[in-house]
Amino acid sequence: MREALCCPTCRADLTDTPSSLRCSTCSAEYPVRGGKIYFIEVPDATDELDIVKYRLKKILGKAYYALGITVFAPTFPFNYRAAVLRFSDPEKQLVIDIGAGNHRIDPQIVTIDLFDYAATDIVCDLSNLPFRDESVDAFISRSVLEHVPGLTQICKNLARATRENGLAAHLIPFMFPFHASPHDYQRLTHVGAATLFPGFELLEQRNATGPFTLLTLLLTEVLAVIFSLGNERLKAFLYLIFCLVFFPIKFLDFPFVGRRSMLGIAPSIFTVTRKTRNLEVV
Ligand SMILES: [Zn+2]
């Protein structure tokens, strides 16, 4: 992974010092602490639900994902790891999970995030990636790209850093309520997700959940909004309560997961595209 890194500001080589990586051209210095590289200062979380989630992720670690996401969250569990490993081999390839949070799906996959979680390898800003041109085999993400401002520019940047025949495998929400983490900017239809990366061709696309996830999401969100009477903190609390009440409904999705015919009402769509050509240098 070290060979793929460059200065995010000027893309020049980085020199190793005992406690940092230093840019050979612009002299920017990026601290290395506990094997982790910090290309940016870590920002504070601001949204109420996001603060709760951030604390839960920190406190519960793996249990947050095992219990929180798989069982109680209002979406049918999506096996992100299996989906990614069908297309890439992190043993032999440089696979980078962007916005991975505090969850490493595979020991060989490099994790990057805006926040400094225990499971984060590189703390950096997606709009300013510290990777060389054509240096990465696959960029992957789960429910992250809706949270980035300037998506077009970020995708050009990810495309730039991807090798020819390299992959983009991203789970992106479509029919999903607003959720700040720390911000929420966009949704993509299956057509939008298939054409997100310039010079990439579509390999596979599927509805990660199904119609009952859509119902569970709407029930949880709509009732939390109605009964919180505009109080954000109360809404975050009620949201968690309604998750506990309604989560079993999502499991009715079992026979519907992955149906192409349901892409039009998909809460989240998993799209795999492959880089076929370089369109432009960012
Ligand atoms: Zn530099």
Residues whose N, C-alpha, C, O or C-beta is under 5 A from the ligand:
A	BS01	ZN	C7 T9 C10 R11 A12 C23 T25 C26 S27 A28
